[in-house]
Amino acid sequence: MVAILGYSKEQIREAVQEMYTSVARAPESPFHFPVGAGACLKLGYPGDQIKELPEDTLASFAGVGWPFRGQALRPGHTTLDLGAGAGNDTLIASRIVGANGHVIALDLTAAMTQKLQRLIASNRGNISVIQASAESLPIASETVDSITSNGAINLVPSKRLAIGEMFRVLRPGGRLQLADVVIRRPVSVDCESDPRLWVECVVGATVEEDLLDMLGDAGFIDIRVLKRQDYFALSPSPQTREIAGSFGAHSVEISARRGPRSPGKLQTLLRRSNPIRWIRHLHRHGFSGVASLGLALISCYGVLAITGLLALAGVRMTLSPDLWTLAIAITTLLAGGMIAAGFLQHRNPSPLLLAAAGVAAVQYALFIEYHVLSEILGFALLGAGAVLDVIRRRKSEARTLGL
Ligand SMILES: C[S@@+](CC[C@H](N)C(=O)[O-])C[C@H]1O[C@@H](n2cnc3c(N)ncnc32)[C@H](O)[C@@H]1O
């Protein structure tokens, strides 16, 4: 469950269904992620919660955490198990909500829903099974009291759509408990040639803060991260463990409550245009060098252009040369530092060396002997370093992913 660019949503859904058909039909096959009763116990399920689950259902468990830590379900609830798989959590939920409650088990993969249908055929009880996508729930608005989901959102191409759908079907005040895979650093390379990466590992997962932001954007409140686990340490594949480690992939258990109404357009716009979010986003995608160089260029030539234009318009603005020089020096050093930091990821010294030469040339022009050519040369070297850093970061990601 690692992030994929360059795929059509349909290709992703097909790849997901193919993988989880195998988990449903041949759970004993080797998978790159932990499966079965052993994984269930290691991820925190109490033994007495799973001891009465059918062996065949447990064998196809492919969850990533213990969402029930969120305690969202109550007796009498109508509960949705989103991405229910073979139905381990559905059966646990069915016991919690009791005879007066109802569990809707929804999954994209036919083999999973069929497996659960067969299991409950003789005694349907309080469970109904639906094959559908989380991005378009065939469930009426505000009819569900609680949602549980384990390991599904990271596999959904449009997470914002799925989260919006969860909000829509929940009643105001309804509760969500979620276990999912998240990453610390997004995957930026195109993984066009290899849909397997989406279904097996880190490529579908979102950065943890982005997932929490998406829940908040949709109108969820009281969003809490209850636990983080090194889920991929349980993977039998050394390659998956390496990829997961390199992107900081782990699982989280989250609880949240549906707010009274979905946020208005203005509120959404303000939340989504928060500059802190954008800075974080640029940094995570490896663009902090390019962005801080942009800032240095603005503080140098942008300020020059603005004061020039204002003078043409008859507005006189006095600019302290010392302050201006200091601003250019600081932003240039920042750009150099950000470009150099890429070395920690790709271990290639060229961007760092270009950035160091660029910073030196600009500082020379600022503090020792000004010449426009050394200033321009400095910025050009920084620009080359920033571009090379982005290219090297992408190459190192592609290598880690085995592309
Ligand atoms: C990692 S498995 C976990 C299954 C189950 N929750 C468990 O704990 O065993 C994820 C499940 O989500 C389902 N899934 C993936 N994408 C989905 C989507 N877009 N809509 C609904 N279910 C989806 C898969 O078919 C799979 O059964």
The ligand as an ORCA input file, in Angstrom:
! r2SCAN-3c Opt
* xyz 0 1
  C      -6.195     -4.332      2.986
  S      -7.727     -5.051      2.630
  C      -8.479     -5.102      4.204
  C      -9.743     -5.892      4.251
  C     -10.416     -5.937      5.601
  N     -10.798     -4.640      6.052
  C      -9.562     -6.628      6.618
  O      -9.263     -5.986      7.643
  O      -9.214     -7.765      6.393
  C      -8.539     -3.751      1.813
  C      -9.883     -4.083      1.231
  O     -10.397     -2.862      0.676
  C     -11.032     -3.178     -0.535
  N     -11.022     -1.986     -1.389
  C      -9.989     -1.492     -2.089
  N     -10.367     -0.402     -2.782
  C     -11.663     -0.206     -2.490
  C     -12.624      0.754     -2.905
  N     -12.310      1.719     -3.792
  N     -13.872      0.651     -2.431
  C     -14.200     -0.332     -1.561
  N     -13.340     -1.262     -1.149
  C     -12.090     -1.210     -1.597
  C     -10.239     -4.327     -1.117
  O     -11.014     -5.075     -2.027
  C      -9.863     -5.114      0.123
  O     -10.770     -6.121      0.391
*
